[in-house]
Structures are given as C-alpha cells and as structure tokens.
Amino acid sequence: MAADYFQEILIQKRNYEDPVTHLLLAKSQYRGGELDKAKLTCKSFLKKYDSSPYQSYGEILLADIYLNKGMFTNAFKNYIDVRKVLDDSVTVSLIDKRIISCISNRINPMQLEGMLFSEENKENEIIINLARSYISWMSGNEKDLKMSLDQIDYQLIPETFLSFYESLIEASEKKLKNQTTVALILPMSGKDSIISSSYINGLLDYLLYNQKENFVRFELYNTESDDIKSFKIFKKVSSKKYISAILGPFDDSQILIASGLVSEIPILLPKSELIGLAEESSNLYFLSPSAKIIAERTVQLLVEEMNFNKIAILSPGYGTSLKISKYFIEELNQKGIDPVIVQWYYNKPEDLSRHFKSIRKIAWDLIPKENSNHDVTGMEIDSLEGLFDVDVDDFFNLSEDDNTKKMSRKDSAKVILNTIDALFIPIEKDELTYVGTQLPMYNLSTLIVGNENWFDMDILNQKVIGPHVQGLRIITDVSRSIYLNNRKEHDHYYSLAYDHFGLINLLASSSNGTRTSFAKKINSLNSYTGKSIGIKFGGKNKNENYSTQILEYKNKKMNSIGIHNGDSLQIIVP
C-alpha cells in the first residue's frame, strides 16, 4: 500500500522531482520484499539525485538490498563506500555489523584486492584486510592469514570489529592442519541464500564467543541453489582426504545427490524432511527432528503424559503442516485414538468460521446426554447477559449433517465449552495472525498445541491473541530463537547453526582430524544439549535426531518446560 501511494505521487500527481518520495518508494518496495523493483528504484534515485542530502541513505538501502539478495561482495563494497562519509556513530556501528555479515558469507577475493589498492580511508583498509584474513582462514591458507593480519594496526580497528579481529588472531596462532576441517556446503545465492546467511551468522557468532576452544575449520562451498553445481561440489569434496565431514546442504534434491555420491564422509544435515532416507544412508546424520518425529512426540505428550483422548485437529491441507498432521493422525491411531474432528483448510486462513463452528459443534456434542437439557457441569458462560438476554446473532447456526447427531439445543457463542482436551493447529509460516485472531471468537476452553510457526512473540503478545492462548504448547526443534538483524523468519536457522557448531566442535575436540575418527565420535555420541537444541540420535542407524523441545506460552513469555527424546519426557522446573 505504501509503495502504491508513493508511486501515485511520482506518476499520477506528476511530481517527478521529489527525491524523498523516490527514496521512500524504494524503501517501501524493499520492505515489501520486492527486491528487484527496489534495486532499480534505488539505483534510479542515486543517479538522478546524486547531490541530494539523502544520498547516503540511498547507498545504505542499496547495500541492504544486495545483502538480502545474497550479493555479498556488492553489499560489502557499498557499505565500505558509504561508511567513510557518515559522521553518525550509531549508523556506522549498524553498518559495521552488516559488513561482518557480508564477510562471514565470503566475498570475492579478487575484488577485495582491487578495493584495497584504491582505498585511502585507514579504517576501511583495516576492514578489507580483516575480510582477506577471514577468507584465508576459511581456505586454510595459514601464510596469507598471518600476512593480512600483520597489515592491521590494532589501535585503529573500529570497535565493532575488535572481537572479530581477536578471533582471527587466535586462529592464526594455531596450526590449522591440526584442526578438523569440515566442508560447509550451502546455497549462498539463489532461493535459499537468506537462510544460508542466517545460518552462517550463527556459526560465526559461535566462533567469536568460543575462539579459545575451537577445533574446527570450515571450507565454504556455494551450491548457488543449483543441483548440477552441487553434484560437482560433492565430487570435489569427496576427493579431498583432509576433509573430515560435510555440513549441509538444505535442499532435499541436493541431499539426495549427496547420499548417492558420497558414502565415506559423515554428512551432517541441518534440517530435512526426507523421511526414510536415514534408514538407507548410514553416513547421513539428521540434526533436526523431522515432521514425523515432532508429530510422534506431540502425541506422546498429549496421550501418555497428559492422558488426553479427546483431541481435535485444524490444519492446512498443504505444506509441511499437512505432513505433520498426517503423521499426527497416524500416531493417534497407533495409540487407539481417533481425533474427535479433523478440519482442513486449503487457502489463506482469512475466514475459518466454518471450521471453528464445526469444531464447536463437536465440542457441544461431547457434552454428556444427561446434562444436555440444562447448564452442564463444567460449562461456563462468559457473561451473565448470556443467561438471560441472548441476541440471535450470539448463536451458531450450523447446517444439519447426516453423520452428526442433532444438537439438543441451540449453541450460544457465549457458552465456553471445555469438552475437547486439546486442539492441534500446525500452521504454515505467516498464518499466525489469521488463526490467532479468530480462535478467541469461538470460546473453546482447550489446550492449543502448535508447531514452530507459532513462535513469533510480536504476534503472540498482541492483546487480541496472547490472553486467549495462555498455556499454548509448541513442540519443535529449537527452544528459543535469537533474532538476527530483525529477520525473524530466519532466526530459527541462526539458533540451529550456533548449536550445530557446538556439536561439531565437541566431536572435533577428541578426533584426530580423519573421517574415520570423526564418524566414530558421532556414532558413539549419547546426547548433546546446546543453548537452544538437544540431539539424541535414534532409528535403525542411530542417525536421526529424536529429541524435541516442549515450549509453553504464558504471561507474554515462551518458556522451555521439557525435552522429549522418545524414551522419556524430561520436565524442566522453572
């Protein structure tokens, strides 16, 4: 809407010479996810208004666009150019954090050399040399690492880069050949590039905070979200005998390529939904529980731990949510339980009235017959008015189904029904607002159980949602997500990466750097607990993570209340 408004000012109102509107149009397009349009608009602004006082804002915006598109070298260059003309220390600090993100995602080394040759700003020279040092460390080039660091004057290092510099110094003082080398195979460009960026930042932060006890060196390979490119990378990596393990990729088709091509190297998969592959490939290690495992743990929690048997389901009929719901129903059936009702929706859940009314009708039907003609025990009225003066609009009028029993009386919206033990709602990404705001309208006093897509505190804490879903349980792989650069949709991968580095570092600390040694260490691993995840391998080949996190939403906070590893439920006492 904002982009349309600014477009109208520029075109319909023929106000072509307005730099502010031009820049705001680019920002609106960027915020709306229209990165290609935003890039063109921003470049047009910079060219047309090259003497505008807002020029630096345009340069920063263009760099941000490049960063979000995975064009890290372009973003780095733009940030470097604009930081030397800024006098706002706060803005410079924010830019420097983004520059570290660019460096961690690998910059074209040839372009770095050219930038260093022409750069006259001392701070920028230091930053470029830090980038060169990081690339040398990632490539295992000990000589170039020390040479690049020797060109840096410690006294002139910008504050934001001090920890980064110190971690590289620490790395340079170690013999790189004594570290376990892991091939990091990720799509640094293409459809999953933003996820990769978040994941790499998680790895980088683990390194920064644990630099003195680091036993791992990563070699980064960019698949470019291309299967053929991935095939070539896996062939190349398999021939490098010094590489002990592989971390990645994300894409299921590329995982299948790896499983068929590389058999002697342990491959650690951050997240995958290839159900059944773990049984066929013993060198694949699934670090995150699958939708099937999460569904099984959810049923175990509800049925075995909480003794629930009246369970309803509201689910999208698409995406990962469809998978998890089907596994959930299968596991319920294995326990001898049929859901009291299953409601599927197939479009954006803007109007779920039919689905919620159907669920409510079942809740009404579950009232014991002997109590159906009067106010039943356990039923509540949400206002006294509901007892005496109920408007016709306060009733749910449902069409009679042949397969459902007739309601004993009209169902008033003001009656709170508690006959359903739990309502399982595994939503897709960006559906929380729609589902969360409709749920309170139907006065169902039941335990809401969701998946990781419910974990958005900004939305949950809204007054129209939060007070009505107290006690919400989420069964997922991450107990807490760390927000990174306000990219909430990808902070999940940041948290995964941080703890995946911790796991690999633990294995490497007692490994001799060979593939065989690393494989023996991971196969003998009993369990691992990080800041946000737990890992306990199970299954035929002991290579599937069976551990899930149980979260509870209460009083505007999301707390971890337990870990379920398949064998037992470990309750965390606050």
Residue pairs with C-beta under 8 A, 6 or more apart in sequence:
2 24
2 28
2 31
2 32
3 25
3 28
3 29
3 32
3 34
5 28
6 21
6 22
6 24
6 25
6 28
7 25
9 15
9 18
9 21
10 16
10 18
10 21
10 22
10 25
15 21
19 45
19 48
19 49
19 52
19 54
20 54
22 41
22 44
22 45
22 48
22 49
23 42
23 45
23 54
23 57
23 58
23 61
25 41
26 38
26 41
26 42
26 45
26 58
26 61
27 38
27 61
29 35
29 37
29 38
29 41
30 38
30 42
30 61
30 64
30 65
30 68
35 65
35 68
35 69
38 61
38 65
39 62
39 65
39 66
39 69
42 58
42 61
42 62
42 65
43 62
45 52
45 58
46 55
46 58
46 59
46 62
49 55
49 58
52 58
56 82
56 85
56 86
59 78
59 81
59 82
60 78
60 79
60 82
60 91
60 95
62 78
63 74
63 75
63 78
63 79
63 82
63 95
63 98
64 75
64 98
66 72
66 74
66 75
66 78
67 75
67 98
67 101
67 102
67 197
68 194
69 193
70 105
70 188
70 189
70 190
70 193
70 194
70 196
70 197
71 189
72 102
72 105
72 106
72 107
72 188
72 197
73 102
73 107
73 108
73 111
75 98
75 102
76 99
76 102
76 103
76 107
76 131
77 111
77 115
79 95
79 98
79 99
79 102
80 99
80 115
80 119
80 124
80 127
80 128
82 95
83 92
83 95
83 96
83 99
83 123
83 124
84 121
84 123
84 124
86 92
86 95
92 158
93 159
93 160
96 127
96 158
96 160
96 161
97 160
97 485
98 485
99 127
100 160
100 161
100 164
100 204
101 197
101 201
101 485
102 131
103 130
103 131
103 134
103 164
104 134
104 200
104 201
104 203
104 204
105 188
105 196
105 197
105 200
106 135
106 138
106 188
106 220
106 222
107 131
107 135
109 132
109 135
112 128
112 131
112 132
112 135
113 132
115 128
116 125
116 128
116 129
116 132
119 125
119 128
122 153
122 156
123 156
123 158
125 151
126 152
126 153
126 156
126 157
126 158
126 161
127 158
127 161
129 148
129 149
129 151
129 152
130 148
130 152
130 161
130 164
130 165
130 168
132 144
132 148
133 145
133 148
133 149
133 152
133 168
133 172
134 164
134 168
136 142
136 144
136 145
136 147
136 148
137 145
137 168
137 171
137 172
137 176
137 217
138 217
138 218
138 219
138 220
139 219
140 176
140 177
140 181
140 217
140 219
142 172
142 175
142 176
145 168
145 171
145 172
145 176
146 172
149 165
149 168
149 169
149 172
152 165
154 165
157 165
163 208
164 208
166 211
167 207
167 208
167 211
170 211
170 212
170 214
171 211
171 214
171 217
176 217
177 242
177 513
178 513
179 214
179 215
179 216
179 217
179 508
179 513
180 215
180 216
180 217
180 244
180 245
180 504
180 507
180 508
180 511
180 513
180 518
181 216
181 217
181 218
181 219
181 242
181 243
181 244
181 513
182 216
182 217
182 218
182 219
182 243
182 244
182 245
182 246
182 247
182 504
182 508
183 218
183 219
183 221
183 237
183 240
183 243
183 245
183 246
183 247
183 248
184 200
184 203
184 218
184 219
184 220
184 221
184 247
184 248
185 221
185 223
185 230
185 233
185 234
185 237
185 246
185 247
185 248
185 249
185 254
185 258
186 192
186 196
186 199
186 200
186 220
186 221
186 222
186 223
186 248
186 249
186 250
187 193
187 196
187 222
187 223
187 224
187 225
187 249
187 250
187 251
188 196
188 197
188 220
188 222
188 223
188 224
189 222
189 224
189 225
190 223
190 224
190 225
190 226
191 225
192 225
192 250
192 251
193 225
194 487
194 490
195 250
195 490
195 493
196 250
197 490
198 484
198 487
198 490
198 491
198 493
198 494
198 497
199 270
199 493
199 494
199 496
199 497
200 220
200 497
201 484
201 494
201 497
202 482
202 484
202 493
202 494
202 495
202 496
202 497
202 498
202 500
202 501
203 218
203 497
203 498
203 500
203 501
205 494
205 498
206 497
206 498
206 499
206 501
206 502
206 505
207 214
207 501
210 502
210 505
213 505
213 509
214 505
215 505
215 508
215 509
215 511
216 501
216 504
216 505
216 508
218 247
219 243
221 233
221 236
221 237
222 229
223 229
223 230
223 233
223 249
223 251
223 254
225 251
227 251
227 253
227 254
227 257
230 249
230 251
230 254
230 257
230 258
231 257
231 261
234 246
234 257
234 258
234 261
234 262
235 261
237 243
237 246
237 262
237 265
238 261
238 262
238 264
238 265
241 515
242 513
243 265
243 515
244 265
244 266
244 508
244 511
244 513
244 514
244 515
244 517
244 518
245 265
245 266
245 267
245 268
245 504
245 515
245 518
246 258
246 262
246 265
246 266
246 267
246 268
247 268
247 270
247 500
247 504
248 268
248 269
248 270
249 255
249 258
249 269
250 270
250 271
250 272
252 272
252 273
252 274
255 269
255 272
255 274
255 277
255 284
256 274
256 277
258 267
258 284
259 267
259 277
259 280
259 281
259 284
262 283
263 281
263 283
264 283
264 515
265 283
265 515
266 283
266 285
266 515
266 518
266 519
266 522
267 283
267 284
267 285
268 285
268 287
268 500
268 504
268 522
269 284
269 285
269 286
269 287
269 288
270 287
270 288
270 493
270 496
270 497
270 500
271 287
271 288
271 477
271 493
271 496
272 286
272 288
272 290
273 290
273 291
273 320
273 323
275 290
275 291
275 292
277 284
278 284
278 286
278 539
278 540
278 541
278 543
278 544
279 539
279 540
279 541
281 541
282 541
282 543
283 519
284 543
285 522
285 537
285 543
286 543
286 544
286 545
287 496
287 500
287 503
287 535
287 545
288 477
288 496
288 533
288 545
289 297
289 477
289 544
289 545
289 546
289 547
289 548
290 544
291 320
291 323
291 324
291 327
292 323
292 324
292 327
293 544
293 545
293 546
293 548
293 566
294 324
294 451
294 475
294 476
294 477
294 548
295 324
295 325
295 327
295 328
295 330
295 331
296 327
296 331
296 566
297 475
297 548
297 564
297 566
298 328
298 331
298 424
298 449
298 475
299 328
299 331
299 332
299 335
300 331
300 564
300 569
301 473
301 475
301 550
301 564
301 569
302 308
302 311
302 421
302 422
302 447
302 449
303 309
303 332
303 335
303 337
304 335
305 569
306 421
306 422
306 447
308 421
308 422
308 447
309 337
309 421
310 340
310 366
310 419
310 420
310 421
310 422
311 332
311 337
311 339
311 340
311 420
311 421
311 422
311 423
311 424
312 339
312 340
312 341
312 342
312 343
312 359
312 362
312 363
312 420
312 422
312 423
312 424
312 446
313 325
313 328
313 329
313 339
313 341
313 342
313 343
313 423
313 424
313 425
314 343
314 345
314 352
314 355
314 356
314 359
314 423
314 424
314 425
314 435
315 321
315 322
315 324
315 325
315 342
315 343
315 344
315 345
315 424
315 425
315 426
316 322
316 344
316 345
316 346
316 349
316 426
316 427
316 428
316 431
317 344
317 345
317 346
318 346
318 428
319 428
320 426
320 428
321 426
321 427
321 428
321 451
321 453
324 426
324 451
325 342
325 424
325 426
328 424
328 426
329 339
329 342
332 338
332 339
340 362
340 366
340 420
341 358
341 359
341 362
343 355
343 358
343 359
345 352
345 355
348 431
348 434
349 427
349 431
349 434
349 435
349 438
350 434
351 438
352 434
352 435
352 438
353 438
356 438
356 439
356 441
356 442
356 444
357 396
357 398
357 442
358 398
359 420
359 423
359 442
359 444
360 396
360 411
360 417
360 442
360 443
360 444
361 396
361 398
361 404
361 407
361 411
362 404
362 420
363 417
363 419
363 420
363 444
363 446
364 407
364 411
364 417
364 419
365 404
365 405
365 407
366 419
366 420
367 376
367 379
367 417
367 419
368 376
369 408
371 377
372 408
372 409
373 408
373 409
375 381
378 418
378 419
379 415
379 416
379 417
379 418
380 415
380 416
380 418
380 445
381 387
381 414
381 415
381 416
382 414
382 415
382 416
382 443
383 414
385 414
386 394
386 412
386 414
386 415
390 412
390 414
394 412
394 413
394 414
395 410
395 411
395 412
395 413
396 410
396 411
396 412
396 413
397 410
398 407
398 411
400 406
413 441
413 442
413 443
414 443
415 443
416 443
416 444
416 445
417 443
417 444
417 445
418 444
418 445
418 446
420 444
420 446
421 446
421 447
422 446
422 447
422 448
422 449
423 444
423 446
423 447
423 448
423 449
424 449
424 450
425 435
425 448
425 449
425 450
425 454
426 450
426 451
426 453
427 435
427 450
427 451
427 453
427 454
428 453
429 453
429 489
431 453
432 453
432 454
432 456
432 459
432 460
432 465
433 459
436 459
436 460
436 462
436 464
436 465
436 469
437 464
437 465
439 448
439 465
439 468
439 469
440 464
440 465
440 468
447 471
447 472
447 473
448 469
448 471
448 472
448 473
449 472
449 473
449 474
449 475
450 472
450 473
450 474
451 474
451 475
451 476
452 474
452 476
452 477
452 478
452 492
454 460
454 472
454 474
454 553
455 474
455 476
455 478
455 481
455 551
455 558
456 488
457 556
457 558
458 488
459 465
460 466
460 469
460 472
460 553
460 556
460 558
461 556
466 553
466 556
469 553
470 553
470 554
470 555
471 552
471 553
471 554
472 552
472 553
473 550
473 551
473 552
473 553
474 550
474 551
474 552
474 553
474 558
475 548
475 549
475 550
475 551
475 564
476 548
476 549
476 551
477 496
477 533
477 545
477 548
477 549
478 492
478 495
478 496
478 532
478 533
478 549
479 532
479 533
479 549
479 551
479 560
480 495
480 531
480 532
480 558
480 560
481 488
481 491
481 492
481 494
481 495
481 532
482 491
482 494
482 495
482 498
482 532
483 491
484 490
484 491
484 494
495 531
495 532
495 533
496 532
496 533
498 530
498 531
498 532
499 530
499 531
499 532
499 533
502 528
502 530
502 531
503 528
503 530
503 535
506 528
507 518
507 521
507 522
507 525
508 518
510 521
511 517
511 518
511 521
523 542
525 535
525 537
526 536
527 534
527 535
527 536
527 547
527 565
528 534
528 535
528 536
529 535
529 563
532 549
533 547
533 549
534 547
534 549
534 563
534 565
535 545
535 547
536 545
536 546
536 547
536 565
536 566
537 543
537 544
537 545
537 546
538 544
538 545
538 546
538 565
538 566
539 546
546 565
546 566
547 563
547 564
547 565
547 566
548 563
548 564
548 565
549 560
549 562
549 563
550 560
550 561
550 562
550 563
550 564
550 569
551 558
551 559
551 560
551 561
552 558
552 559
552 561
553 559
559 574
560 572
561 571
561 572
561 574
562 569
562 570
562 571
562 572
563 569
563 570
563 572
564 570
